[in-house]
Amino acid sequence: MAAATPGRQSPSKARARSGWFASRTAEIVLPIAVGLSVIGLWYFVSYVVLSERRRFVLPPPHKVVAVGFLDGHNLMSELEGLWTTTRVAVAGLLIAMVIGFLVAILMSQAKWIETSLYPYAVVLQTIPILALVPLIAFALGYSFWSRVVVCVLIAVFPIITNTFFGLQSAEPAMHDLFTLHRADRYTRLVKLQVPASLPAVFTGLRISAGLSVIGAIVGDFFFRQGDPGIGLLIDTYRNSLQGERLYASIILSSLLGLAVFWLFGALGKAVTGSWYRPTSG
Amino acid sequence: MSSDKAVMLQFEGVGMTFPDGTVALEDVDISIGRGEFVALLGPSGCGKSTLLRIASGLQPETSGRVETTTDQVGYVFQDATLLPWRTVERNVGLFAELEGMGKTQTKNEVAKTLEIVGLSAFAGHYPRQLSGGMKMRVSLARSLVLHPELFMFDEPFAALDEITRQSLNDEVLRLYGAEQFTGVFVTHSVAEAVYLSSRVVVMAARPGRVKEVFDVPFGYPRTAELRYDPAFAELTGLVSQSLRGAH
């Protein structure tokens, strides 16, 4: 029995290692393969499916790069638009964070507050915010801040729900510890509930950051005064059939979304990574 | 039967009925003297953990009275319940922090206590890096920092393997010898109950009540040899028999 153990162990170890290697390789190779296929399909549609007259609908990738990214003038106006949109999205996200955290903390402190507020948090999510955008413009004007309001409305819900869920996630036995040592409400919140909530909070922030970017871009479509955001540029390029710049702007927008998603992922890992491991990995 | 020493913890006709009418405890009388080590032994559902929660004030009794003569109480749960975002060091300092002990004093006490439970080398580790037995040591240390006069254990080692459990039993005995606290230890292991305590209270279920009380005649300090003593085997046999009839 004992003699059989080492012999039995090594193949399983080897299997584990080759599995690890395969998964690491797959993590790099597979996405690249998919990316290349997408670009291939893009060329195919652009040159084979579309007639030359209709090629503006989907210009080939190298033209998008040449016109949209490598032309200094074009790139500058796109980046300026992106910057305007980024400022709106960041301001919206920051305000959504303040409101979201406050509401979640209030809800965690008393059942009656939770009961009174939660339905409205849900209603907020079911309202088609996009349909409200013209109304917001009408009511609040076309300033920077009314664009921010759109972002707040769209980004606040995931922050509320995830933070609230996180604040409730400390085990009853951990609450018992604090009860035994006569901890007051504030101590319990700061030393138990808030730290316990952090993994969920960052999940919420990641979702909301992405939504805030989308909110800012959609807001651009409607707020046609003031600095043009990237959304307005997308709309303009669409109207003037500038396909190359249109796709370049869309790619930039999604890069912005990726950047905030990555940023909050990294931030979450920096704050909770030393003690928290998601159960999936 | 009970000692003539000052009473540390006393249950007088304690009963606990849940709102749905389930009687968890009925008319429990136990008196625990200062410096005693009492094991509460019983099948699951006999209310032994509930009794401890009542004693510590985590749950109110629905009838009878509980009296403690100290407010320096240590409590160890079945799970280690360490805060995963705190290192071992900061987990051990938690209770001291909640009780308002100064920073420097906390630091010193924590260092001393980690030394006692043999975890100094792990001060900077997070709970997820520790084994089950080590987590339990941290949990013990966390209460030990405050030098409790009354130490309650709620089936602390039930989830551990037998070897780890025995070594932690020895640890508890060593701490009992050094700190002179009064111990109340809830368990469903007969050997653990007899090995640790000076008195074993066997409880029966439905409703939870005291069935029989055994005095354990072996003196302290105890060593692992006691486990192989025929007298130990004889007493665990008697207690087991009593427990068998308790379901």
Interface residues (C-beta under 8 A of the other chain):
Chain A: E171 A173 M174 D176 L177 F178 T179 L180 H181 R182 A183 T187 K191 L192 P195 A196 L198 T272 S274 W275 Y276 R277
Chain B: S56 G57 L58 V73 Y75 F77 D79 T81 L83 P84 W85 R86 L94 F95 E97 L98 E99 Y126 P127 R128
